[in-house]
Amino acid sequence: MAGFHPIKTPEDAVIKQQQGPMQILNPNIDIEDEDVLYHIALSNRSHDLKDMFQDVKFVCFGGSPSRMKKFAEFMVNELKYKLVAGQSLCNIAGGSDRYVLYKVGPVLSVSHGMGIPSLSIIFHEIVKLLFHAGSSDVMFFRIGTSGGLGVEPGTVIITEEAVDGILRPYMEVATLGMMLQYPAALDQTVLKELVASSSPDDHFETISGKTMCTYDFYEGQGRLDGAFCDYKKSDKMAFLKRIHERGVRNIEMESLCFAAYCHRAGIKSAVICVTLLDRLHGDQISTPHDIMEEWQSRPQIIVSRYIKSKLGII
């Protein structure tokens, strides 16, 4: 078909993981005099990126700037990281108002905004940042929130496979008039290790399942409370029950792009989200703010345990 680029099936899609220094699949970067990372206000000429970021081993992405600042502060304690007396964590991307970027030893905490387009931009620039820095063997995590399906609110879901709004396990990108497709495959070994990072003493459940990623919060997720709605409650319920039967346990708006780009780049990655409600019982989030704040810390706890285990920190 003209203008259509087929892909391998998910079963045939092999993750060619990077080993050693971060590589990028764009020869144009090497011939540019300067690479401006516009949305995080950095450049390989204006900043010594090797000095600043070469030791990075883990990049944690999340939607909210304030949440990713709190995660960075959380990791200061978890890693027993010593800040210079009189100093506090600094938003390294402070020259831009698009995203935030904090560094705690080998960990980067980055906001990605809401939805695939916003995530896509920061993903490109973080990969280029790490390439210029000469960072090696880096792992990526998305830690965020989602709507659950058939699970108790507050449950942590670790994504087995990301699918789009019609359950296809790949992301489509319109490029130069062609529709290209990229498999949204995630590292299953990392998935199992993250699930094993949960503890019987946790006051919340951690499970794995498929994650549906949509381009819209309202109609794309079958909500009844948007400005538009051309379907009935019975249609919504039939749809949600159908995707639940096919293994979907949560719905959000970034995992498809995150998984597809990590797979394309050969970066080990995982998606860990907490559920804020069970979509089989409603559409609107009415949980008190303080409870949701605690819920949102749960994926951070799982990821911090994983990072500490890899760094040999007890």
For each residue, the residues with C-beta under 8 A, 3 or more apart:
1: 4
2:
3: 177 178 179
4: 1 178 179
5: 178 179 180 181
6: 181
7: 13 170 181 182 183
8: 12 13 183
9: 12 13
10: 13 161 169 170 183 185
11:
12: 8 9
13: 7 8 9 10 183 185 263
14:
15: 185 187 263 266
16: 266
17: 187 266 267 268
18: 22 23 137 265 266 267
19: 137
20: 136 137
21: 131 134 135 136
22: 18 127 130 131 133 134 135 136 138
23: 18 131 266
24: 29 127 128 131 265
25: 264 265
26: 29
27: 30 31
28: 31 32
29: 24 26 32 35 128 131
30: 27
31: 27 28
32: 28 29 35
33: 45
34: 43 44 45
35: 29 32 43 44 128 132
36: 43
37: 40 41 42 43 125 128 129
38: 41 96 125
39: 93 96 98 99 121 122 125
40: 37 92 93 96 98 99 101 122 125 126 129
41: 37 38 93 94 95 96
42: 37 46 47 49 92 93 95 129
43: 34 35 36 37 46 47
44: 34 35 47 49 132
45: 33 34
46: 42 43
47: 42 43 44 52
48: 51 52
49: 42 44 52 53 54 129 132 133
50: 53 54 132 133 134
51: 48 54
52: 47 48 49 92 103 133
53: 49 50 56 103 108 129 130 133 135
54: 49 50 51 133 134 135
55: 105 106 135
56: 53 59 103 106 107 108 130 133 135 138
57: 106 107 135 137 138 139 310 311
58: 106 107 108 138 139 140 141 307 310
59: 56 107 108 110 126 130 138 139 140 141
60: 68 71 107 108 109 110 140 141 142 143 303
61: 68 110 111 112 119 122 123 126 140 141 142 143 258
62: 67 68 71 109 110 111 112 142 143 144
63: 67 111 112 113 114 144 145 254
64: 67 68 111
65: 68 69 99 100 111
66: 69 70
67: 62 63 64 70 71 111 296
68: 60 61 62 64 65 71 72 100 102 109 110 111
69: 65 66 72 73 89 91 100 102 109
70: 66 67 73 74 297
71: 60 62 67 68 74 75 109 143 300
72: 68 69 75 76 89 102 103 104 107 109
73: 69 70 76 77 89
74: 70 71 77 78 297 300 304
75: 71 72 78 79 81 104 105 107 109 304 307
76: 72 73 79 81 83 89 104
77: 73 74 80 81
78: 74 75 304 307 308 313
79: 75 76 104 105 107 307 308 311 313
80: 77 313
81: 75 76 77 104 105
82:
83: 76 87 88 89
84: 87
85:
86:
87: 83 84 90
88: 83
89: 69 72 73 76 83 102 104
90: 87 94 102
91: 69 94 100 101 102
92: 40 42 52 101 102 103
93: 39 40 41 42 96 98 99 100 101
94: 41 90 91
95: 41 42
96: 38 39 40 41 93 99
97:
98: 39 40 93 113 121 122
99: 39 40 65 93 96 110 111 112 113 122
100: 65 68 69 91 93 109 110 111
101: 40 91 92 93 108 109 110 111
102: 68 69 72 89 90 91 92 108 109 110
103: 52 53 56 72 92 107 108 109
104: 72 75 76 79 81 89 107 109
105: 55 75 79 81
106: 55 56 57 58 311
107: 56 57 58 59 60 72 75 79 103 104 307
108: 53 56 58 59 60 101 102 103 126
109: 60 62 68 69 71 72 75 100 101 102 103 104
110: 59 60 61 62 68 99 100 101 102 122 126
111: 61 62 63 64 65 67 68 99 100 101 122
112: 61 62 63 99 118 119 122 123 142 254
113: 63 98 99 118 119 122
114: 63 118 253 254
115: 118 119 215 253 254
116: 119 120 171 213 215 253 254 256 257
117: 120 121
118: 112 113 114 115 121 122
119: 61 112 113 115 116 122 123 254 257 258
120: 116 117 123 124 257 261
121: 39 98 117 118 124 125
122: 39 40 61 98 99 110 111 112 113 118 119 125 126
123: 61 112 119 120 126 127 257 258 261
124: 120 121 127 128
125: 37 38 39 40 121 122 128 129
126: 40 59 61 108 110 122 123 129 130
127: 22 24 123 124 130 131 265 267
128: 24 29 35 37 124 125 131 132
129: 37 40 42 49 53 125 126 132 133
130: 22 53 56 59 126 127 133 135 138
131: 21 22 23 24 29 127 128 134 135
132: 35 44 49 50 128 129
133: 22 49 50 52 53 54 56 129 130
134: 21 22 50 54 131
135: 21 22 53 54 55 56 57 130 131 138
136: 20 21 22
137: 18 19 20 57
138: 22 56 57 58 59 130 135 267
139: 57 58 59 190 267 268 269 270
140: 58 59 60 61 258 262 267 268 269 270
141: 58 59 60 61 269 270 271 272 303
142: 60 61 62 112 254 255 258 269 270 271 272 273
143: 60 61 62 71 272 273 299 300 303
144: 62 63 252 254 271 272 273 274 299
145: 63 252 273 274 275 276 295 296
146: 157 211 250 251 252 273 274 275 276
147: 221 250 251 252 275 276 277 278 279
148: 151 152 153 155 157 249 250 275 276 277 278 279
149: 240 243 244 248 249 250 251 278 279 280
150: 244 249 278 280
151: 148 155 157 205 207 249 250 275 278
152: 148 155 205 275 278
153: 148 275 276 277 278 287 295
154: 204 274 275 291 295 298
155: 148 151 152 204 205 206 207 274 275
156: 198 204 205 206 207 272 273 274 275 298 299 302
157: 146 148 151 207 208 209 211 249 250 272 273 274 275
158: 191 194 195 206 207 208 270 271 272 302
159: 162 186 191 208 209 210 211 255 259 270 271 272 273
160: 186 188 191 208 209 210 211 247
161: 10 169 184 185 186 210 211 259
162: 159 169 184 186 210 211 212 213 255 256 258 259 260 271
163: 167 168 169 184 210 211 212 213 248 256
164: 167 168 169 170 171 172 212 213 214 256
165: 212 213 214 215 220
166:
167: 163 164 212 243 246 248
168: 163 164
169: 10 161 162 163 164 183 184 185
170: 7 10 164 181 182 183 184 256 260
171: 116 164 181 182 184 256 257 259 260
172: 164 179 180 181
173: 179 180 181 182
174: 177 178 179 180
175: 178 179 180
176:
177: 3 174
178: 3 4 5 174 175
179: 3 4 5 172 173 174 175
180: 5 172 173 174 175
181: 5 6 7 170 171 172 173
182: 7 170 171 173 260 261 263 264
183: 7 8 10 13 169 170 260 263
184: 161 162 163 169 170 171 213 255 256 259 260 263
185: 10 13 15 161 169 259 263
186: 159 160 161 162 190 191 259 262 263 269 270 271
187: 15 17 190 191 268 269 270
188: 160 191 192
189: 192 193
190: 139 186 187 193 194 268 269 270
191: 158 159 160 186 187 188 194 195 208 270
192: 188 189 195 196
193: 189 190 196 197 306 309
194: 158 190 191 197 270 272 302 303 306
195: 158 191 192 198 206 207 208
196: 192 193
197: 193 194 206 302 305 306 309
198: 156 195 202 205 206 302
199: 202
200:
201:
202: 198 199 205 206 301
203:
204: 154 155 156 295 298
205: 151 152 155 156 198 202
206: 155 156 158 195 197 198 202 298 302
207: 151 155 156 157 158 195 249
208: 157 158 159 160 191 195 249
209: 157 159 160 247 248 249 250
210: 159 160 161 162 163 246 247 248 249
211: 146 157 159 160 161 162 163 248 249 250 251 252 255 271 273
212: 162 163 164 165 167 221 243 248 250 251 252
213: 116 162 163 164 165 184 251 252 253 254 255 256 257
214: 164 165 217 220 221 251 252 253
215: 115 116 165 220 253
216: 219 220 221 253
217: 214 220 221 223 226 253
218: 221 223 225 226 227 228 229
219: 216 222 223 226 228 229 230
220: 165 214 215 216 217
221: 147 212 214 216 217 218 251 279
222: 219 231 235 236 239 240 279
223: 217 218 219 226 229 236 283
224: 229 233 236 283
225: 218 229 283 284
226: 217 218 219 223 229
227: 218
228: 218 219
229: 218 219 223 224 225 226
230: 219
231: 222 235 236
232: 235 236
233: 224 236 237
234: 237 238
235: 222 231 232 238 239
236: 222 223 224 231 232 233 239 240
237: 233 234 240 241 280
238: 234 235 241 242
239: 222 235 236 242 243
240: 149 222 236 237 243 244 279 280
241: 237 238 244 245 280
242: 238 239 245 246
243: 149 167 212 239 240 246 248
244: 149 150 240 241 247 248 249 280
245: 241 242
246: 167 210 242 243
247: 160 209 210 244
248: 149 163 167 209 210 211 212 243 244 251
249: 148 149 150 151 157 207 208 209 210 211 244
250: 146 147 148 149 151 157 209 211 212 273 275
251: 146 147 149 211 212 213 214 221 248 279
252: 144 145 146 147 211 212 213 214 255 273
253: 114 115 116 213 214 215 216 217
254: 63 112 114 115 116 119 142 144 213 257 258
255: 142 159 162 184 211 213 252 258 259 271 273
256: 116 162 163 164 170 171 184 213 259 260
257: 116 119 120 123 171 213 254 260 261
258: 61 119 123 140 142 162 254 255 261 262 269 271
259: 159 161 162 171 184 185 186 255 256 262 263 269 271
260: 162 170 171 182 183 184 256 257 263 264
261: 120 123 182 257 258 264 265
262: 140 186 258 259 265 267 268 269
263: 13 15 182 183 184 185 186 259 260 266 269
264: 25 182 260 261
265: 18 24 25 127 261 262
266: 15 16 17 18 23 263
267: 17 18 127 138 139 140 262
268: 17 139 140 187 190 262
269: 139 140 141 142 186 187 190 258 259 262 263
270: 139 140 141 142 158 159 186 187 190 191 194
271: 141 142 144 158 159 162 186 211 255 258 259
272: 141 142 143 144 156 157 158 159 194 299 302 303
273: 142 143 144 145 146 156 157 159 211 250 252 255 299
274: 144 145 146 154 155 156 157 295 296 298 299
275: 145 146 147 148 151 152 153 154 155 156 157 250 278
276: 145 146 147 148 153 285 287 292 295
277: 147 148 153 281 282 284 285 287
278: 147 148 149 150 151 152 153 275 281 282
279: 147 148 149 221 222 240 251 282 283
280: 149 150 237 240 241 244
281: 277 278
282: 277 278 279
283: 223 224 225 279
284: 225 277
285: 276 277 292
286:
287: 153 276 277 291 292 295
288: 291 292
289: 292 293
290: 293 294
291: 154 287 288 294 295
292: 276 285 287 288 289 295 296
293: 289 290 296 297
294: 290 291 297 298
295: 145 153 154 204 274 276 287 291 292 298
296: 67 145 274 292 293 299 300
297: 70 74 293 294 300 301
298: 154 156 204 206 274 294 295 301 302
299: 143 144 156 272 273 274 296 302 303
300: 71 74 143 296 297 303 304
301: 202 297 298 304 305
302: 156 158 194 197 198 206 272 298 299 305 306
303: 60 141 143 194 272 299 300 306 307
304: 74 75 78 300 301 307 308
305: 197 301 302 308 309
306: 193 194 197 302 303 309 310
307: 58 75 78 79 107 303 304 310 311
308: 78 79 304 305 311 312 313 314
309: 193 197 305 306 312 313
310: 57 58 306 307
311: 57 79 106 307 308
312: 308 309
313: 78 79 80 308 309
314: 308
